[in-house]
Amino acid sequence: MSICAEAEAEGQKCKPYSFRHRYAYVAHTRPMEDGTMRAPKQISDAMGHDLQTHLESYARFMTKDPKKAFDLAEV
């Protein structure tokens, strides 16, 4: 599914800025090669803005299921 088709299916509009949104979404939802997840600060640094801006703009991409997130963590 294309990024624009996916956005429309979620009731959103596809625009050039959508690619930054997609980057944030993937960074928050796909584990790295070692199986760990990226910290929001790492993602905000990679995207070139501060953590507060990132949290205000992309908090919706962070896990909504903390139990699942912690089940995947190795202690």
N, C-alpha and C positions, 0 to 999 in steps of 0.2 A: 504494500500500500504506500503510495507517495505521501510525503509530508503534508501536502495540501489536502489530499483526500482524508488523511487521518485527522487533520485539524477540523475540517468540515464535519466529519463524523462525530467529533466531540463538541460541535456547536461553536467552533472558533473560526476566525478568519485567517487565511494564509497570506502572509506578507513577508517582505525581505527579512524583517526582524525575527520571523519564525525560526530561522536557522539558529539564532542564539538560544531561543527557547528550546529547540530540539537538542542542542548541545548540552544545555543544563539538564534536561530530562534524562538523556543517556548517561551523563556523568553521575546523576543521582541514583539511577535504577539498575545499571549494569555493573557487576563487580569487575575489579581489575583481574589480571591474569592469575594472581595469587589467591583470588577468592575474596579479598577484602573489598570494602566499599570506600569510596573517596570521602573525605571530610568536607563539609560545606566550605571551610576556609580554603582548602586546596582548589576546589572548583571555582570559588570567587577569584582567587589569584590567577587561575588559568584564563578566566574570562575578562580579567583586567578591571575589576571593580572591587570595592571593599565588601567585607562580610555583611555589614548592615544592608547595603543595597541589594546584595544577593538574597538575603533572607526575605526582604520585602518583595522582591520580584519573583523568586523561585521556590519559596517554601512549599508551594503546592506539589512539588516534585519529590519532596522528602517522604520517607515511609509513613504510611498511615497505620501501619501494623507493627508497632515496636516489638511485640512478642516474636513475630516472624524474624525481624531483624536480629534480635538477640539469639534466637534459636540457631542462626547461621554462624554466630560468632564462636570462635574457639577460645577457650579460657586457658 
